[in-house]
Amino acid sequence: MAGKFVITKGKDNKFYFNLKAGNGEVILTSQGYKAKADCLNGIESVKKNSQDEARFEVKTSSDDKEYFVLNATNGQVIGKSQMYKSGGGCGNGMKSVAKNAADATTSDDSE
């Protein structure tokens, strides 16, 4: 099963997307967007930028867990992963985003 972007609307009235792997697990979460059109542009940006390994940046949280962010060409963060207990898990997460984002479908659950 292929990956899927799911658009939702938060309690703050902003639009968010999650990229889910084929197994339904959330592998990337967006920032909040004021307009749905901007959220859709964010999805297109993930599809494009996730294919460039250099756009991924590994970070360490305050409790020493690794996570990654996906950056646009201008350096802006367009998505963030879950927290991983190991560097190997973080690396696998980045590969999963690259694999699933390229031809992922989009569903709109924001209504």
TAMO-V7574 format. One record per residue. RES is the residue in one small letter. PHI is phi in degrees with one decimal (NA if undefined). OMEGA is omega as a letter, one per 20 degrees, with the letter a starting at -180 (999 if undefined). Layout:
BEGIN
res:RES phi:PHI omega:OMEGA
res:RES phi:PHI omega:OMEGA
END
This chain:
BEGIN
res:m phi:NA omega:a
res:a phi:-80.6 omega:r
res:g phi:-70.4 omega:a
res:k phi:-149.6 omega:r
res:f phi:-89.4 omega:r
res:v phi:-121.2 omega:r
res:i phi:-91.7 omega:r
res:t phi:-131.9 omega:r
res:k phi:-114.5 omega:a
res:g phi:-81.9 omega:r
res:k phi:-63.4 omega:r
res:d phi:-84.7 omega:a
res:n phi:66.0 omega:r
res:k phi:-98.1 omega:r
res:f phi:-95.7 omega:r
res:y phi:-130.4 omega:r
res:f phi:-130.4 omega:r
res:n phi:-118.7 omega:r
res:l phi:-97.1 omega:r
res:k phi:-107.7 omega:r
res:a phi:-72.1 omega:r
res:g phi:-56.4 omega:a
res:n phi:-85.7 omega:r
res:g phi:90.8 omega:a
res:e phi:-75.5 omega:r
res:v phi:-72.7 omega:a
res:i phi:-114.9 omega:r
res:l phi:-157.2 omega:a
res:t phi:-125.6 omega:a
res:s phi:-88.8 omega:r
res:q phi:-76.8 omega:r
res:g phi:-86.6 omega:r
res:y phi:-119.4 omega:r
res:k phi:-70.5 omega:a
res:a phi:-118.0 omega:r
res:k phi:-61.4 omega:r
res:a phi:-60.3 omega:r
res:d phi:-68.1 omega:r
res:c phi:-62.7 omega:r
res:l phi:-63.3 omega:r
res:n phi:-63.7 omega:r
res:g phi:-61.1 omega:r
res:i phi:-62.1 omega:r
res:e phi:-61.3 omega:r
res:s phi:-64.6 omega:r
res:v phi:-64.2 omega:r
res:k phi:-56.1 omega:a
res:k phi:-76.3 omega:a
res:n phi:-72.7 omega:a
res:s phi:-69.0 omega:r
res:q phi:-85.5 omega:r
res:d phi:-113.8 omega:a
res:e phi:-54.5 omega:a
res:a phi:-68.1 omega:a
res:r phi:-80.3 omega:r
res:f phi:-88.1 omega:r
res:e phi:-134.2 omega:r
res:v phi:-85.1 omega:r
res:k phi:-130.1 omega:r
res:t phi:-121.4 omega:a
res:s phi:-77.8 omega:a
res:s phi:-64.0 omega:r
res:d phi:-102.3 omega:r
res:d phi:64.6 omega:r
res:k phi:-99.9 omega:r
res:e phi:-89.9 omega:r
res:y phi:-148.2 omega:r
res:f phi:-131.5 omega:r
res:v phi:-120.0 omega:r
res:l phi:-109.7 omega:a
res:n phi:-103.7 omega:r
res:a phi:-77.7 omega:a
res:t phi:-61.1 omega:r
res:n phi:-86.3 omega:r
res:g phi:90.6 omega:r
res:q phi:-73.4 omega:r
res:v phi:-72.9 omega:r
res:i phi:-109.9 omega:r
res:g phi:-166.2 omega:a
res:k phi:-135.1 omega:a
res:s phi:-89.2 omega:r
res:q phi:-73.6 omega:r
res:m phi:-87.5 omega:r
res:y phi:-118.4 omega:r
res:k phi:-77.4 omega:a
res:s phi:-133.4 omega:r
res:g phi:-62.9 omega:r
res:g phi:-63.2 omega:r
res:g phi:-64.1 omega:r
res:c phi:-64.1 omega:r
res:g phi:-61.4 omega:r
res:n phi:-65.1 omega:r
res:g phi:-63.1 omega:r
res:m phi:-63.3 omega:r
res:k phi:-62.9 omega:a
res:s phi:-65.2 omega:r
res:v phi:-62.2 omega:a
res:a phi:-59.2 omega:a
res:k phi:-70.6 omega:a
res:n phi:-80.0 omega:a
res:a phi:-72.4 omega:a
res:a phi:-52.3 omega:a
res:d phi:-122.8 omega:r
res:a phi:-67.5 omega:r
res:t phi:-84.9 omega:r
res:t phi:-125.5 omega:r
res:s phi:-122.4 omega:a
res:d phi:-106.9 omega:r
res:d phi:-106.4 omega:a
res:s phi:-86.4 omega:a
res:e phi:-81.0 omega:999
END
